[in-house]
Structure formats: structure tokens, C-alpha cells
């Protein structure tokens, strides 16, 4: 995480410092990075791990163990709600298409229930069909005040293309 060079960040009238990624997540911020292969996924690990890694504290029981039931349920939510095409939640994320990898990453951050979801080139390097699905998702998030105006403009421009362009 880069240091802020100038300015202040406010969320709901409160100044946010966000000294590190953990603090930013706790303050309600989430970031889907531009380079999913190098900074977004753990390529050799399964969909479950990649879906839950940003929110692992939520799966700890009172005894400190992880709740397999809740982990499985939330992983299934990511697969279903993001329309991830995969044979199993145990599938290595590295074996999925770029679009499906990106859907898992977006689902990961949605599980943290962020106030601010930042999407840095969320459709970079994915096929047109997956772009369409991700842009639709961004528009749905905008209805819940979770998307930025720049990502909305890209979505609207893409979705307004004539069908023969797709």
C-alpha cells in the first residue's frame, strides 16, 4: 500500500487514516486490483481460499477454530452470486478463465461488506462475455451506492454497444 502524499479521506463524515491494508479493510474499503494474476489471486490455491482470505476472521469460532460450515456457505455464495463457472469450490483458481477468476475476487471483497469498493480496471484481460457480466454486476452495485462514477460510465458505454459488436 502506497503512502498518501496529500489530502484526507473521509467516509460518512469521519476521517480515515488507512495506514495499511488491514486498517483500510476494517474501515470499510476494498480494492480489486488491476493485475489479478500478480496481486489478486493465489493461483495454486482453491476457490474457497481465494474467496475467503480477506475476511478470515469472520470464520473463526469462539474456540479459535475455523467454521467449515460458514466457509463452505460463503464460498458457495461467491460461486452462485457471481456466476462463477467451476466444477467445485475445491478447484484451483489458477485453472479458471480470467473472467471467472475476477468474479471470485469481486465476490471476495463483497463478502467483507465494504462501504467503498474500488475497482481498478476490473475487466482487463477478460473475454467479452465476462466483461458484460462484470459490468452488469457493477451497475447493480451502483444501485446500492457501491460503485464509482468512472466505472459506471465505462459500464454504460459498454452495455450500450450494438449487439453485433459483442
C-alpha positions in Angstrom: 0.0 0.0 0.0 1.4 3.4 -1.0 1.6 6.2 1.4 -0.9 9.1 0.8 1.1 12.1 -0.4 -1.6 14.7 0.2 -5.2 15.2 1.2 -7.6 13.5 3.5 -10.0 10.6 3.1 -13.5 10.9 4.7 -16.1 8.3 4.9 -19.5 9.1 6.4 -18.1 12.3 7.8 -15.2 10.6 9.6 -11.6 10.9 8.6 -10.0 7.6 7.6 -6.2 7.2 8.0 -5.8 3.7 6.4 -2.1 3.3 7.3 -2.1 -0.3 6.0 -4.4 -2.7 4.1 -5.8 -4.3 7.2 -6.8 -0.9 8.6 -8.4 0.0 5.2 -10.4 -3.2 5.2 -11.6 -2.6 8.8 -12.6 0.9 7.8 -14.8 -0.5 5.0 -12.6 -0.2 2.0 -12.0 -2.9 -0.6 -9.8 -2.9 -3.8 -10.0 -5.1 -6.8 -6.5 -4.6 -8.3 -5.7 -4.2 -12.0 -3.2 -7.1 -12.0 -5.3 -10.1 -10.8 -2.6 -12.7 -11.6 0.1 -11.0 -9.6 -1.8 -9.2 -6.8 -5.3 -10.5 -6.8 -5.2 -14.3 -6.7 -3.4 -17.1 -5.0 -3.1 -19.1 -8.2 -2.2 -22.5 -6.8 -4.9 -22.4 -4.1 -8.6 -23.3 -4.4 -11.6 -21.1 -4.8 -12.5 -21.4 -1.1 -9.2 -19.9 0.0 -9.3 -17.2 -2.7 -12.9 -16.3 -1.7 -12.4 -16.0 2.0 -8.8 -14.8 2.5 -9.8 -11.1 3.0 -12.3 -12.0 5.7 -10.8 -14.9 7.5 -11.6 -13.5 11.0 -15.3 -13.9 10.3 -14.9 -17.7 10.1 -13.3 -18.2 13.5 -15.4 -19.8 16.2 -15.2 -18.9 19.9 -12.6 -21.6 20.3 -10.5 -20.1 17.6 -11.1 -22.8 15.0 -12.5 -22.1 11.6 -16.1 -22.8 10.9 -16.2 -25.1 7.8 -20.0 -24.7 7.5 -19.8 -20.9 7.2 -16.7 -21.1 5.0 -18.5 -23.5 2.6 -21.7 -21.4 2.7 -19.9 -18.2 1.8 -17.8 -19.8 -0.9 -21.0 -21.2 -2.4 -22.5 -17.7 -2.2 -19.5 -16.3 -4.2 -19.8 -19.1 -6.8 -23.6 -18.6 -7.2 -24.0 -14.8 -6.9 -21.0 -14.1 -9.2 -22.0 -16.9 -11.6 -18.5 -18.5 -11.4 -18.2 -21.4 -13.8 -16.3 -24.1 -11.8 -16.7 -27.8 -11.2 -16.1 -27.4 -7.4 -15.2 -24.9 -4.7 -12.0 -27.0 -4.3 -10.9 -26.2 -7.9 -7.6 -24.3 -8.1 -8.4 -20.7 -9.1 -5.5 -20.8 -11.5 -7.3 -23.3 -13.7 -10.3 -20.9 -14.2 -10.7 -18.4 -17.0 -9.6 -14.8 -16.3 -13.3 -13.7 -16.1 -14.1 -16.4 -13.5 -11.0 -15.5 -11.5 -12.1 -11.9 -11.5 -15.6 -12.8 -10.3 -14.1 -14.8 -7.4 -12.0 -11.7 -6.5 -15.0 -9.4 -6.6 -17.0 -11.9 -4.5 -14.2 -12.0 -2.0 -14.4 -8.3 -1.5 -18.2 -8.2 -1.4 -18.0 -10.7 1.5 -16.2 -8.0 3.5 -19.3 -5.8 3.1 -17.3 -2.8 2.1 -18.6 0.8 2.2 -16.3 1.6 -0.7 -15.4 -0.9 -3.4 -12.7 0.3 -5.7 -12.3 -1.4 -9.0 -9.1 -0.8 -10.9 -9.7 -1.9 -14.5 -11.9 -4.8 -13.4 -12.4 -6.2 -17.0 -8.8 -6.0 -18.1 -7.7 -9.2 -19.9 -11.1 -11.0 -19.8 -13.4 -12.1 -22.6 -16.4 -10.0 -23.8 -19.0 -12.3 -22.1 -17.3 -12.0 -18.7 -16.9 -8.2 -19.3 -20.7 -8.0 -19.8 -21.4 -9.9 -16.6 -18.9 -7.8 -14.6 -20.3 -4.6 -15.9 -23.8 -5.7 -15.1 -22.6 -6.5 -11.5 -21.0 -3.0 -11.2 -24.3 -1.4 -12.3 -26.1 -3.5 -9.6 -23.6 -2.4 -7.0 -24.1 1.2 -8.1 -27.8 0.9 -7.1 -26.5 0.1 -3.6 -24.1 3.1 -3.8 -21.0 0.9 -4.1 -19.6 1.9 -7.5 -17.7 5.0 -8.7 -18.9 7.3 -11.5 -15.9 6.4 -13.7 -16.7 2.7 -13.5 -20.3 3.4 -14.2 -19.5 5.4 -17.3 -17.5 2.5 -18.7 -20.3 0.1 -17.9 -22.9 2.2 -19.6 -20.7 2.7 -22.7 -20.0 -1.0 -23.0 -23.6 -2.1 -22.4 -24.9 0.4 -25.0 -22.8 -1.2 -27.7 -24.9 -2.7 -30.6 -25.3 -6.4 -30.1 -23.3 -7.1 -33.3 -20.3 -5.5 -31.6 -20.5 -8.3 -29.0 
